[in-house]
Amino acid sequence: MLMDLKNKKILLTGGSGFLGSFIHEILTKRGIPESNIIIPRSEIDDLRKPEICHKVVQNIDIVIHLAAKVGGIGFNMEHPGELFYENIVMGAHLMEEARLAKVQKFVAIGTICAYPKFTPVPFHEDDIWYGYPEETNAPYGLAKKMLLVQSQAYRKQYGFNSIHLLPVNLYGPRDNFSPESSHVIPALIKKCIDAINNKDAFITVWGDGSASREFLYVEDCAKAIVAATEAYDKDAPINLGAGMEITIKDLIHLIVKITGFTGEIRWDTSKPNGQPRRCLDVSRAENEFGFKAKTNFEEGLAKTIDWYKAHQH
């Protein structure tokens, strides 16, 4: 049974962020009135506080919980305590208050960082408990993973309709390009464009380039989340990905090619690679609600680079 979102009041936490802004656009294009899409602003509504979570879920039909404290490897290594605490309390309070308020559906957005460090590739959802996550992002990954435990426990005890989605690394226009907290694609794009602008002879990249990653274009991810909100109602977590894998070495060469950077690439092997490999089994999303990523990786990268060039300060 498809859930008709048209007349539902939807709380979209993190709705003004990178992924949230695309989900917001999809919902409005579906004809959902702006007045039915509630986006809490972190400066007013601090979701780490139970009383704020209580306030924002009143008269809400669906919660799509995207709000999270996130960053790249460097940020994760410097702020493990904050990342654990803030993500776990936001999720736990919000889901509990949503249950008490009799919200019809809770869509929890997890993270690929929840998978064990040495998960067999491609990562299948059933492998999520077979080991400890990669150390640099374990506090964040485990905090988000507790939302899966909470979802399943609440479904079992209360019949609460909560689903858990696991998006892989996202990229696209409007991403966070801040050097302190950006993920790998925006960080590498910024390095190349800045080097071109400054006429630098080289760029430095963390690790040795051997680690692999999978990337999902942000708009594809937004479509997947809306599709799951409408059509998925089971307790098993679901991977959202593109089913592709690229090494960091190949990724930087692709970004160099598209940006036109002609200098040298230097590898800083004193810095960590992060998880050795990341590639998802994406069959469950296709089987359960027909999701298949559409955006070609090189085209998506070019769009991201064009957006950054137009918006760099």
C-alpha positions as CSV (number, residue, x, y, z in Angstrom):
1,M,0.0,0.0,0.0
2,L,1.4,3.4,-1.1
3,M,1.1,6.1,1.6
4,D,-0.4,9.2,0.0
5,L,1.7,12.1,1.2
6,K,-0.5,14.8,-0.3
7,N,-2.5,15.7,2.9
8,K,0.1,14.7,5.4
9,K,1.9,17.0,7.8
10,I,5.6,16.2,7.4
11,L,8.3,17.1,9.8
12,L,11.6,17.3,7.9
13,T,14.5,17.7,10.3
14,G,17.6,18.9,8.5
15,G,15.3,20.2,5.8
16,S,17.4,23.2,5.0
17,G,20.6,21.2,4.7
18,F,22.3,19.5,1.7
19,L,20.1,16.4,1.3
20,G,17.1,18.0,3.0
21,S,16.8,20.8,0.5
22,F,16.4,18.3,-2.3
23,I,13.8,16.3,-0.4
24,H,11.9,19.5,0.3
25,E,11.9,20.3,-3.5
26,I,10.6,16.8,-4.4
27,L,7.8,17.0,-1.8
28,T,6.7,20.4,-3.1
29,K,6.8,19.2,-6.7
30,R,4.5,16.4,-5.6
31,G,1.9,19.0,-4.7
32,I,2.4,19.0,-1.0
33,P,1.7,22.5,0.3
34,E,4.6,24.4,1.9
35,S,2.5,24.8,5.0
36,N,2.5,21.0,5.4
37,I,6.3,20.7,5.4
38,I,7.7,21.7,8.8
39,I,11.4,22.4,8.9
40,P,12.8,23.0,12.4
41,R,15.7,25.5,12.4
42,S,18.6,24.5,14.7
43,E,19.1,28.0,16.1
44,I,15.5,28.0,17.4
45,D,14.6,24.3,17.8
46,D,17.5,22.5,19.4
47,L,16.6,18.8,18.8
48,R,19.1,17.7,21.5
49,K,16.5,18.8,24.1
50,P,13.5,16.5,24.8
51,E,11.1,19.4,25.3
52,I,11.9,20.7,21.8
53,C,11.4,17.3,20.3
54,H,8.1,17.1,22.1
55,K,7.1,20.5,20.6
56,V,8.0,19.8,17.0
57,V,6.1,16.5,16.6
58,Q,2.7,17.8,17.7
59,N,0.1,17.3,15.0
60,I,2.7,15.7,12.7
61,D,1.8,12.7,10.5
62,I,5.3,11.8,9.2
63,V,8.8,12.5,10.5
64,I,11.7,12.3,8.1
65,H,14.7,12.6,10.4
66,L,17.8,13.9,8.5
67,A,19.3,16.2,11.1
68,A,22.7,15.1,12.2
69,K,26.1,16.3,13.2
70,V,28.4,15.1,10.5
71,G,31.9,15.7,9.0
72,G,34.8,14.0,7.2
73,I,37.5,11.9,8.7
74,G,39.4,14.8,10.2
75,F,36.3,16.3,11.9
76,N,35.3,12.8,13.1
77,M,38.7,12.3,14.7
78,E,38.6,15.7,16.5
79,H,35.0,15.5,17.7
80,P,34.1,11.9,18.6
81,G,32.3,12.8,21.8
82,E,30.1,15.5,20.3
83,L,29.3,13.3,17.3
84,F,28.2,10.4,19.5
85,Y,26.2,12.4,22.0
86,E,24.5,14.8,19.8
87,N,23.4,12.2,17.2
88,I,22.2,9.7,19.8
89,V,20.2,12.1,21.9
90,M,18.6,13.8,18.9
91,G,17.4,10.5,17.4
92,A,16.3,8.9,20.7
93,H,14.3,11.9,21.9
94,L,12.7,12.6,18.6
95,M,11.6,9.0,18.0
96,E,10.2,8.7,21.5
97,E,8.3,11.9,21.2
98,A,7.0,10.9,17.8
99,R,5.7,7.7,19.3
100,L,4.0,9.4,22.1
101,A,2.4,11.9,19.7
102,K,1.1,9.0,17.6
103,V,3.0,10.0,14.5
104,Q,2.0,7.6,11.6
105,K,5.5,7.0,10.2
106,F,9.1,7.8,11.2
107,V,11.8,7.6,8.6
108,A,15.2,7.4,10.2
109,I,18.2,8.2,8.1
110,G,21.2,6.2,9.2
111,T,24.7,6.1,7.8
112,I,27.1,3.8,5.9
113,C,29.6,4.4,8.8
114,A,27.5,2.0,10.9
115,Y,28.9,-1.0,8.9
116,P,31.8,-3.0,10.3
117,K,35.3,-1.9,9.2
118,F,35.9,-5.2,7.3
119,T,32.4,-5.8,5.9
120,P,32.4,-8.3,2.9
121,V,31.9,-6.3,-0.3
122,P,29.3,-5.5,-1.5
123,F,27.9,-4.6,1.9
124,H,24.6,-6.4,2.5
125,E,22.2,-5.1,5.2
126,D,22.3,-8.4,7.0
127,D,26.1,-7.8,7.6
128,I,25.6,-4.7,9.7
129,W,26.2,-6.4,13.0
130,Y,29.2,-8.5,12.1
131,G,31.9,-6.3,13.7
132,Y,33.0,-2.9,15.0
133,P,32.9,0.1,12.6
134,E,36.1,1.8,11.3
135,E,37.6,3.6,14.2
136,T,37.7,7.2,12.8
137,N,33.9,7.3,12.4
138,A,32.7,4.7,14.9
139,P,31.2,7.1,17.5
140,Y,29.1,8.7,14.8
141,G,28.3,5.4,13.1
142,L,27.2,3.7,16.3
143,A,25.1,6.6,17.5
144,K,23.1,6.5,14.2
145,K,23.0,2.7,14.4
146,M,21.1,3.0,17.7
147,L,18.3,4.5,15.7
148,L,18.0,1.2,14.0
149,V,17.8,-0.6,17.3
150,Q,15.2,1.9,18.5
151,S,13.2,1.5,15.3
152,Q,13.0,-2.2,15.6
153,A,12.3,-2.2,19.3
154,Y,9.5,0.3,19.0
155,R,8.0,-1.6,16.1
156,K,8.1,-4.8,18.1
157,Q,6.7,-3.4,21.4
158,Y,4.4,-0.6,20.2
159,G,3.7,-1.4,16.6
160,F,5.3,1.9,15.8
161,N,5.9,2.4,12.0
162,S,9.6,3.3,11.8
163,I,11.9,2.5,8.9
164,H,15.7,2.8,8.7
165,L,17.6,3.8,5.6
166,L,21.4,3.7,5.1
167,P,22.6,6.1,2.4
168,V,26.1,5.8,1.1
169,N,28.4,8.8,0.7
170,L,26.4,11.6,-1.0
171,Y,27.7,14.3,-3.4
172,G,26.2,17.0,-5.6
173,P,25.4,20.7,-5.8
174,R,24.9,22.5,-2.5
175,D,27.2,20.2,-0.6
176,N,29.3,21.4,2.3
177,F,32.7,22.6,0.9
178,S,34.1,23.8,4.3
179,P,37.7,22.5,4.7
180,E,37.0,21.7,8.4
181,S,34.0,19.4,8.0
182,S,33.5,18.5,4.3
183,H,33.5,15.0,2.9
184,V,35.9,13.6,0.3
185,I,34.3,14.8,-3.0
186,P,33.8,18.5,-2.0
187,A,37.2,18.5,-0.3
188,L,39.0,17.3,-3.4
189,I,37.0,19.6,-5.7
190,K,37.8,22.6,-3.5
191,K,41.5,21.6,-3.5
192,C,41.7,21.5,-7.3
193,I,39.7,24.7,-8.0
194,D,41.7,26.6,-5.3
195,A,45.0,25.3,-6.7
196,I,44.0,26.5,-10.2
197,N,42.9,29.9,-8.8
198,N,46.1,30.3,-6.8
199,K,48.4,28.8,-9.5
200,D,49.7,26.1,-7.1
201,A,52.0,23.5,-8.4
202,F,50.5,20.6,-6.4
203,I,47.7,19.5,-4.1
204,T,48.0,17.2,-1.1
205,V,45.5,14.3,-0.7
206,W,45.0,12.3,2.5
207,G,46.0,8.6,2.7
208,D,47.5,6.6,-0.2
209,G,44.6,6.5,-2.6
210,S,43.9,2.8,-2.2
211,A,40.6,3.0,-0.2
212,S,37.5,2.7,-2.3
213,R,34.2,4.5,-1.9
214,E,30.7,4.4,-3.4
215,F,28.9,7.7,-4.1
216,L,25.2,8.5,-4.6
217,Y,24.1,11.7,-6.3
218,V,22.1,13.7,-3.8
219,E,19.0,14.1,-5.9
220,D,18.9,10.3,-6.4
221,C,19.1,9.8,-2.7
222,A,16.3,12.3,-2.1
223,K,14.0,10.4,-4.5
224,A,14.8,7.2,-2.8
225,I,13.9,8.6,0.6
226,V,10.6,9.9,-0.6
227,A,9.9,6.5,-2.4
228,A,10.7,4.6,0.9
229,T,8.4,7.0,2.9
230,E,5.5,6.2,0.5
231,A,6.1,2.5,0.1
232,Y,8.4,0.8,2.6
233,D,7.0,-0.5,6.0
234,K,9.3,-3.2,7.3
235,D,11.9,-3.4,10.2
236,A,14.9,-4.4,8.0
237,P,17.3,-1.6,7.2
238,I,17.8,-0.6,3.5
239,N,20.9,0.5,1.7
240,L,20.6,3.5,-0.6
241,G,23.4,3.6,-3.1
242,A,24.5,3.4,-6.7
243,G,26.1,0.0,-6.6
244,M,29.4,1.4,-7.9
245,E,32.9,1.5,-6.4
246,I,35.8,3.8,-7.1
247,T,39.2,4.2,-5.4
248,I,40.2,7.6,-4.0
249,K,43.1,7.5,-6.5
250,D,40.8,7.1,-9.5
251,L,38.4,9.7,-8.0
252,I,41.0,12.4,-7.7
253,H,42.2,11.7,-11.3
254,L,38.6,12.1,-12.5
255,I,38.2,15.4,-10.5
256,V,41.6,16.6,-11.9
257,K,40.4,15.9,-15.4
258,I,37.0,17.7,-15.1
259,T,38.4,20.7,-13.2
260,G,41.4,21.1,-15.5
261,F,44.0,21.1,-12.7
262,T,47.4,20.3,-14.3
263,G,49.7,20.2,-11.2
264,E,51.0,17.3,-9.2
265,I,49.1,15.1,-6.7
266,R,51.0,14.4,-3.5
267,W,49.8,11.7,-1.1
268,D,50.0,12.3,2.7
269,T,50.3,8.8,3.9
270,S,50.6,9.9,7.5
271,K,46.8,10.6,7.3
272,P,44.3,7.7,7.5
273,N,42.5,6.1,4.6
274,G,39.4,5.5,6.6
275,Q,37.4,2.3,5.8
276,P,39.3,0.2,3.3
277,R,36.4,-0.5,0.9
278,R,32.9,0.7,0.5
279,C,30.4,-0.7,-2.0
280,L,26.8,-1.6,-1.3
281,D,24.4,-4.3,-2.3
282,V,21.5,-2.2,-3.4
283,S,19.1,-4.9,-4.5
284,R,16.8,-4.6,-1.4
285,A,15.9,-1.0,-2.3
286,E,15.0,-2.0,-5.9
287,N,13.0,-5.0,-4.8
288,E,11.1,-3.2,-2.0
289,F,10.3,0.2,-3.6
290,G,11.7,0.2,-7.1
291,F,14.7,2.5,-6.4
292,K,17.6,2.5,-8.8
293,A,20.1,5.4,-9.0
294,K,19.9,7.2,-12.4
295,T,22.8,9.8,-12.4
296,N,26.0,8.9,-14.2
297,F,28.9,9.5,-11.8
298,E,31.0,11.7,-14.2
299,E,27.9,13.8,-15.1
300,G,27.1,14.2,-11.4
301,L,30.7,15.2,-10.6
302,A,30.6,17.8,-13.4
303,K,27.4,19.3,-12.1
304,T,28.9,19.5,-8.6
305,I,32.0,21.2,-9.9
306,D,30.0,23.7,-11.9
307,W,27.9,24.5,-8.8
308,Y,31.1,25.1,-6.7
309,K,32.7,27.3,-9.4
310,A,29.5,29.4,-9.4
311,H,29.2,29.7,-5.7
312,Q,32.8,29.8,-4.4
313,H,33.7,32.9,-2.4
